[in-house]
Amino acid sequence: MIAEEVEKAAKLIKKGIQRDAILKRIRGYSPLTKEDIFEIAKARIRAAGKFGELTNKLFFDEEGLRYATPEIVARYRADRLKCGIIADVSCGAGAQLVFFGLTCEKVYGVEIDRKRAFLAMLNAKQLGLGNVEIIVGDALEDATIRKVSDAEIIFSDPARPPSEEIRTMENLFPNPLKVYEKYREVTSEMAFELPPQMPPERVKLSGLSGEKEYVSLNFKLNRMALYTGELAEHDVSAVSLPSEERITSEDERIKLERGELRNFLYEVDYTVVKASLLENLAGKLGFDGILVEQDSRRVLLSSNEEYSSDFLRRYEVLDVVPFSTSEINRKLRKLGARKVTLRFSLSPKEYWEVRKKMEEGLKGEKWFYLFRIGKKGVIAEPIR
Ligand SMILES: C[S@@+](CC[C@H](N)C(=O)[O-])C[C@H]1O[C@@H](n2cnc3c(N)ncnc32)[C@H](O)[C@@H]1O
């Protein structure tokens, strides 16, 4: 019934009908009001990119959707935490929870917000999961802890403010340090999702120890998890999804020196830098080359050798010219270019202004990439 109402509301939203008019045409189902149903329908339309095939089955409120773990990450996490009984003690609307339901025998979901807990229950039902039990309550209360005391693994993905200068444990709810203290008597095997912007040293300083795993989704830092007790397999690791290629702090390190550009240019997934594993990546690859550039957004390496890794975007250097629009445009024409992607820092507005000038009069077929290294423009072609 709820599913039908949500679908009806979503159809009306897509038709462009105003909110007030839609509210008159749909019904609420306790504990969800008509307004909640409208919000869930809106969130479902937005969820399309995040959940793929499951999109049309799951229910989220706006905030629950913002928090929700993307499907590829949720599947990966559930696989790593596969066990008999797991308790997700801040389960939200259950995007991660339902995947635990697919890999573990029994799953507890604890959620303080009554409506979101209801959505988690609906989501488990939608996927036909009979092994999920939802508990409405505060994860830090003794009564809640008693209800999940047979759990082998405790998982928590705490809520955090949408943005803040420096991410700290104190602004996470429930606070992972408190969860760790309170649940230690249940198990020492816990996993926490922490703000991925936190460098490994800051996690260490917070007092929680274990493996800090930085997760990249399609070449972009997406999540960071801390695994405690027996769950920790390394000090620090980085994993690239969907391939699951991994580098760890135990991989051999190669010190990278600055130097002149060589035949191949490599853009490094920034996840590796956040995890402080750049030298380990070089070590794992046996990298014979140099560091061309490192700033707060981009790291470029170069070598005369060709390397392959999902943590690298690879390019062949075609030409190096003084960084002037006319010079670059002239060279691009000569190389038979039609388009050029700019790979240096520009505001979105500047990006298209500069790109338009660089692409003026190009009549060729090829698509190149342009890097700015100091005062030089580097024209390169991606290696697939
Ligand atoms: C980031 S969300 C979880 C998202 C979830 N992992 C998912 O993939 O959908 C965090 C949730 O923790 C809940 N929460 C905050 N403090 C809590 C507490 N003390 N006990 C239980 N739940 C809590 C919030 O209401 C919020 O829904």
The ligand as a Gaussian input file, in Angstrom:
#p B3LYP/6-31G(d) Opt

LIG

0 1
 C       24.650000       7.921000       8.196000
 S       23.102000       7.350000       8.723000
 C       23.179000       5.649000       8.345000
 C       23.032000       5.351000       6.888000
 C       23.020000       3.894000       6.566000
 N       24.310000       3.267000       6.809000
 C       22.611000       3.641000       5.135000
 O       23.440000       3.153000       4.336000
 O       21.441000       3.909000       4.808000
 C       23.211000       7.447000      10.433000
 C       21.959000       7.180000      11.215000
 O       22.294000       7.098000      12.600000
 C       21.151000       7.472000      13.332000
 N       21.581000       7.747000      14.735000
 C       22.196000       8.844000      15.240000
 N       22.433000       8.701000      16.566000
 C       21.961000       7.460000      16.899000
 C       21.918000       6.729000      18.116000
 N       22.424000       7.231000      19.247000
 N       21.365000       5.506000      18.100000
 C       20.857000       4.969000      16.952000
 N       20.849000       5.621000      15.780000
 C       21.417000       6.851000      15.742000
 C       20.637000       8.681000      12.565000
 O       19.277000       8.925000      12.848000
 C       20.887000       8.268000      11.129000
 O       19.739000       7.728000      10.533000

